[in-house]
Amino acid sequence: MRRRKGLRVSTNLWKRRKKKAKIDLNLKEMSLDDLEAQLRLAHSAYQKAKRDHVALQEAFWDTFDPKVRDRLKCHEQARNLGRMARAINGKLDSLQVGVVEHEGSLCDTKEWIEEVLLPVNKAKVHSSEDTDFLTSPLVKEFGCQGNEQIENAVLQVSCVPPPLASRYSKLFLKHCVAPLGLPSSDDNVSTADHCKDWKRAKERTSGGQSRITFAMYKAEATDPVLAALDASQQSMGYATGFSFPRWQQGLDIQLLKRSGKIGTTSLRTISCTEPDQNMNNKKIGRDVMWNGERAKALAWDNLGDRKGMKAVEVDQNWTLANDHIRGWRARAVIISNDAKGCFDRIAHVVAILALRRLGIPAPAGHNVHDHNHPTDAALHQNGLRRIGTILRP
């Protein structure tokens, strides 16, 4: 109808939508009045189907295998619970940061916001520098970004911690011993796995500073030659530890933790990385979880992202425990500890040991942290430039 009226129409989009909706009507021979009648019928059918969307959705799920059907139902149930939780907590509002409050003043210009956020973000980046593995004596043994020889000794129970090391760092090293019989993960990314992963990726996910988008990789994954090229580039970083220059630059984004909280210390800082680096990190995460399952080395209360378990079961367990306490009228102490800046407090050496303990190859483990911990000089040189991209329209 828009095309008949002389308006601008994307014919390719039109063809794709028509094919996806399985419309076989010969529209060229229909008059404008007939098209308008068909549109009214379509609106009427849509409103009728919308009223019965739950039953129609369940009928559609029943066309799949029982395993796939159950998975789709679980995902839809989790989405519904998430929508209700966000509506109750007021998290449906936009998280875009346009104004920042600092010392009683409202910073509403790009330059002013960058000026007040730079020291805050700098403190986050350097907040782990007073931890055990980044101070003497452990920093002399492991270095700031890991020492493969010492790490191998820790994994093989042949490392003796320095006498002056803290009690908790010694306990941590004691539990970093690799489980017996756990094979190392594959140190390459096959073309088939590459295509499978990018097929599941969301096109609208934000990329890094290079402006290479997720949509580009999803499109290239459909071409055998380009998919093989991209898979080889990902394998290079995973198998050898090579870090592309664009992987070493992060794009810091400011988001609201809670609606209406616009103070400089109340914002959440996230770093957008390159799409292929992001996919490599996802592979590391999957391999770690799978190896942890095989070795039975995961914490008993770690229920998220595990087969047959759900993170929502944590809340269910807490509810049952509270009911049990009330039923017995017992004394109890409940501690809900929100660790301040927990991700900013992770030292690279600790993350590397935790990954390598569960079979991640050494090059891949050392490659994860290349862009996350700039030195003071590097931060002063590029910190303002990185933060300067936060609020660009």
Secondary structure, 3 states (H helix, E strand, C coil): CCCCCCCCCCHHHHHHHHHHCCCCCCHHHCCHHHHHHHHHHHHHHHHHHHHCHHHHHHHHHCCCCHHHHHHHHHHHHHHHHHHHHHHHHCCCCCCCCCCEEECCEEECCHHHHHHHHHHHHHHHHCCCCCCHHHCCCHHHHHCCCCCHHHHHHHHCCCCCCCCCCCHHHHHHHHCCCCCCCCCCCCCCCCHHHHHHHHHHCCCCCCCCCCCCCHHHHHHHCCCHHHHHHHHHHHHHHHHHCCCCHHHHCCEEEEEECCCCCCEHHHEEEEEECCHHHHHHHHHHHHHHHHHHHHHCCCCCCCCCCCCCCCCHHHHHHHHHHHHHHHHHCCCCCCCCCCCCCCCCCCCHHHHHHHHHHCCCCHHHHHHCCCCCCCCHHHHHHHHHHHHCCCCCC
